[in-house]
Amino acid sequence: MRTSDAPRDTTADTTAAVAVHHTPVGPLLLAATAEALVLCCYGSREDAVARIARAGLRPVAEEDAEAAGQKVLGEARAQLDAYLTGARRDFTVPVDLRLATPFSRSTVMALDAFVPYGRTATYGELAAALDRPRAARAVGTALGNNPVCVVLPCHRILGSGGSMNGYAGGLEAKRLLLGLEARTGPTAP
C-alpha cells in the first residue's frame, strides 16, 4: 500500500473526482485526486463531499473530472471488486490520508502490518501496539473516521473478547468482509 501522510497545501485548487461504487457490502463513496485515493467510505454523498471540501479539495462528479482522479478511481474500483470476490488480498492503489486526523492517520496506517488479511484483533490490542494501551476507545473513534475503509482494513478490529461491534458500513458489512477473508484464508504471519 502506498500511502502519503505528508502535510499538504490545502489552499491549492486540487480536484477530487467523486463516485459511488456499488459492492456486495453496500455502496462505497470513492474520491480520488489524479495522484491517490482520498476516500472510500459508507454514508451519504453529501457528507462525503463536505468532508472532501473541508480538506481543501474541490469535489467534482467523476464524469466532470476529465483526467483528474479517473485513473485512480478505476484502479480503486478494480481492486475493490477483485478483493470482494476473493481474488485479491491487498491493495496497491495509492492512498492519501489528508482527510484523517494525525491520530487516526497513525492508527489506520498500522492496520495492514498489525492485522493481516484473514486475521482479527481487538481495539485494545491495536491500542497496545500503538503504545497507547489505555486508548482502546480512541482507537475505535479513529477507526470510525477511517477515510479509506476496506482498503485500510478497520473491519478486522473487534471489541474486547472478539465481539462484533462498530463499523461504519454496519455490522452486516463487517460480517461479510470478515467472512470473505475467513473463506479465502489468512496470510502467513
C-alpha positions as a printed Julia matrix, in Angstrom:
189×3 Matrix{Float64}:
   0.0     0.0     0.0
   1.41    3.34   -0.98
   0.22    6.0     1.46
   1.03    9.63    1.8
   0.54   11.46    5.03
   2.76   14.42    4.24
   1.23   17.82    5.0
  -0.44   19.38    2.0
  -1.03   22.93    0.87
  -4.78   22.95    1.38
  -5.11   26.29   -0.4
  -4.25   24.63   -3.69
  -7.18   24.07   -6.04
  -6.94   20.29   -6.18
  -9.81   18.43   -7.79
 -11.16   15.2    -6.34
 -13.37   13.07   -8.55
 -16.27   11.6    -6.54
 -18.18    8.44   -7.45
 -20.42    5.81   -5.92
 -19.24    2.23   -6.33
 -21.88   -0.44   -5.74
 -20.49   -3.53   -3.98
 -21.78   -6.63   -2.15
 -21.08   -4.79    1.14
 -23.11   -1.76    0.11
 -22.42    1.39   -1.85
 -18.98    2.86   -1.25
 -18.29    6.52   -1.89
 -14.94    6.94   -3.62
 -12.95   10.11   -4.16
  -9.58   10.45   -5.82
  -7.2    13.11   -6.95
  -5.03   12.49  -10.0
  -2.44   11.03   -7.6
  -4.31    8.98   -4.98
  -7.49    7.66   -3.43
  -8.56   10.03   -0.65
 -11.88    8.49    0.31
 -13.55    5.09    0.35
 -16.42    5.21    2.81
 -20.01    4.42    3.57
 -22.56    7.18    4.03
 -24.2     9.9     2.05
 -22.7    11.62   -0.96
 -23.39   14.98    0.71
 -21.36   14.03    3.8
 -18.52   12.76    1.62
 -18.47   15.92   -0.49
 -18.45   18.09    2.66
 -15.59   16.06    4.14
 -13.57   16.41    0.95
 -14.21   20.15    0.75
 -13.14   20.65    4.4
  -9.8    19.09    3.45
  -9.28   21.77    0.8
 -10.21   19.64   -2.19
 -12.68   20.66   -4.87
 -15.1    17.74   -5.31
 -16.46   17.1    -8.79
 -18.54   14.31  -10.26
 -16.48   11.57  -11.86
 -17.77   12.37  -15.34
 -16.84   16.05  -14.89
 -13.33   15.32  -13.65
 -11.74   14.85  -17.04
  -8.48   13.01  -16.3
  -8.16   14.14  -12.67
  -8.86   11.18  -10.46
 -10.45    8.95  -13.11
  -7.43    6.65  -13.44
  -7.13    6.26   -9.66
 -10.89    5.7    -9.32
 -10.72    3.0   -11.98
  -7.8     1.34  -10.21
  -9.62    1.51   -6.85
 -12.82    0.03   -8.33
 -10.95   -2.84   -9.98
  -9.02   -3.65   -6.81
 -12.14   -3.45   -4.62
 -14.03   -5.75   -6.98
 -11.17   -8.26   -7.02
 -10.87   -8.14   -3.23
 -14.62   -8.63   -2.78
 -14.56  -11.77   -4.94
 -11.61  -13.2    -3.01
  -9.24  -12.79   -5.98
  -7.14  -10.14   -4.22
  -5.86   -9.87   -0.64
  -4.24   -6.46   -0.58
  -4.46   -3.08   -2.24
  -1.8    -1.2    -4.18
  -3.88    1.8    -5.21
  -2.08    4.91   -3.9
  -3.77    6.35   -0.8
  -3.63    9.91    0.53
  -4.73   10.26    4.18
  -5.23   14.03    4.2
  -8.82   13.51    5.43
  -7.61   11.83    8.64
  -6.51   13.46   11.88
  -2.91   12.71   12.91
  -4.01   10.06   15.45
  -6.48    8.5    13.02
  -3.76    8.51   10.35
  -1.27    6.64   12.55
  -3.99    4.22   13.64
  -5.19    3.26   10.15
  -1.65    3.12    8.78
  -0.86    0.43   11.36
  -3.72   -1.84   10.29
  -2.15   -3.82    7.43
   1.02   -4.67    9.35
  -0.72   -5.31   12.67
  -3.66   -7.41   11.47
  -3.04   -9.05    8.09
  -5.68  -10.46    5.77
  -7.84  -13.17    7.34
  -6.94  -12.29   10.91
  -8.59  -10.13   13.56
  -7.53   -8.22   16.66
  -9.26   -6.13   19.3
  -9.31   -2.37   19.76
  -7.28   -2.88   22.94
  -4.64   -4.96   21.16
  -4.28   -2.32   18.45
  -4.06    0.42   21.1
  -1.27   -1.51   22.85
   0.55   -1.98   19.53
   0.4     1.8    19.06
   1.97    2.26   22.53
  -1.36    3.65   23.81
  -2.57    0.71   25.95
  -5.4     2.65   27.59
  -6.65    4.19   24.35
  -8.95    1.44   23.04
 -11.88    3.86   22.76
  -9.74    6.46   20.99
  -8.61    3.74   18.57
 -12.28    2.87   17.96
 -13.07    6.51   17.24
 -10.07    6.8    14.91
 -11.15    3.69   13.02
 -14.7     5.01   12.82
 -13.25    8.0    10.99
 -11.09    5.91    8.66
 -11.31    7.79    5.34
 -10.34    4.73    3.32
 -12.24    1.8     4.82
 -11.97   -1.65    3.25
  -8.69   -0.55    1.6
  -7.26    0.15    5.07
  -8.95   -2.78    6.85
 -10.58   -1.41   10.0
 -13.19   -4.18    9.69
 -10.59   -6.58   11.13
 -10.74   -4.91   14.54
 -13.21   -6.33   17.04
 -14.46   -5.46   20.51
 -12.99   -7.0    23.64
 -13.37  -10.76   23.69
 -13.85  -10.75   19.92
 -17.31   -9.18   19.98
 -18.61   -7.82   16.71
 -19.25   -4.12   17.18
 -18.75   -0.82   15.48
 -18.36   -0.48   11.73
 -19.26    2.48    9.55
 -20.89    0.2     6.99
 -22.88   -1.64    9.64
 -22.34   -4.99   11.28
 -23.66   -6.96    8.29
 -20.99   -5.42    6.04
 -18.35   -6.19    8.67
 -19.56   -9.82    8.88
 -19.44  -10.12    5.08
 -15.87   -8.75    4.9
 -14.62  -10.97    7.72
 -16.45  -13.97    6.25
 -14.84  -13.39    2.86
 -11.38  -13.26    4.44
 -12.1   -16.37    6.56
 -13.21  -18.34    3.47
 -10.2   -17.4     1.37
  -7.75  -17.95    4.23
  -5.36  -15.88    6.3
  -1.98  -14.76    5.12
   1.11  -16.24    6.75
   2.17  -14.48    9.97
